[in-house]
């Protein structure tokens, strides 16, 4: 059925699927947070942004002219590869290869002062340490950050592969 569609329509379907996958990924993370009781770390929240931007860009690619849609599709690939880079950073922090660059992941540094001043310097909402990985599947040592890395990589490569396929190069 997909072969019978024209190349412009195939591109719009691919962008729609990419937007759907992107929104489902963010939605799943939020669902685990809200209903699963998982507390995200600062890097977990950063990991979601490339998916959001990719979804918005892919949706924009559906409504623009074909040439602009093709350009936006390549922009989506780059956005997802940026998501891979953020996930590599996060996984490296989980594996303790390097410290987290996010200040929220660091322990608070207290200066001299009263207890009231120290309490005022504490964050309003407790955060999770970025070094503490979240594993969803018992016995499988793949954290949510690693799943995000793999998901971003697979979707980016699949979309790039689609864009360089012989049928799409004619469009």
SULJOBEL-V858344 format. One record per pair of residues at least 6 apart in sequence whose C-alpha atoms are under 8 Angstrom apart, sorted by the first residue. I is the first residue (numbers start at 1). GAP is how many residues later the second one is. Records with the same first field share a line. If there is no record, write none. Layout:
BEGIN
I: GAP / GAP
END
This chain:
BEGIN
2: 8
7: 160 / 161 / 164
8: 58 / 163
11: 58 / 59 / 157
12: 49 / 50 / 57
13: 49
14: 145
15: 43 / 44 / 46 / 47 / 58
16: 42 / 43 / 46
18: 36 / 37 / 40 / 137 / 141
19: 35 / 36 / 37 / 39 / 40
20: 35
22: 29 / 30 / 32 / 33
23: 28 / 29 / 32
25: 26
26: 22 / 25 / 26
32: 6
33: 6 / 7
39: 88 / 89
40: 87 / 88
41: 64 / 86 / 87 / 88 / 89
42: 60 / 62 / 63 / 85 / 86 / 88
43: 47 / 59 / 87
44: 46 / 86 / 101
46: 40
47: 36 / 39 / 40 / 98 / 101
49: 34
50: 29 / 30 / 32 / 33
51: 28 / 29 / 32
53: 26
54: 22 / 25 / 26
57: 15 / 16 / 18 / 19
58: 14 / 15 / 18
60: 9 / 12
61: 7 / 8 / 9 / 11 / 12
62: 7
63: 6
70: 93
73: 86 / 90
74: 86 / 89
76: 80
77: 79 / 80 / 82 / 83
78: 78
80: 72 / 73 / 75 / 76
81: 71 / 72 / 75
83: 66 / 69
84: 64 / 65 / 66 / 68 / 69
85: 64
87: 58 / 59 / 61 / 62
88: 58 / 61
90: 10 / 40 / 55
91: 54 / 55
92: 6
93: 6 / 7 / 37 / 38
94: 36 / 37 / 38 / 39
95: 36
96: 35
100: 6 / 30 / 31
104: 23
105: 22 / 23 / 24 / 25
106: 23
108: 14
110: 8 / 11
111: 7
133: 10 / 11 / 12
134: 9 / 10 / 11
135: 6 / 7 / 8 / 9
136: 7 / 8
162: 6
163: 6
END
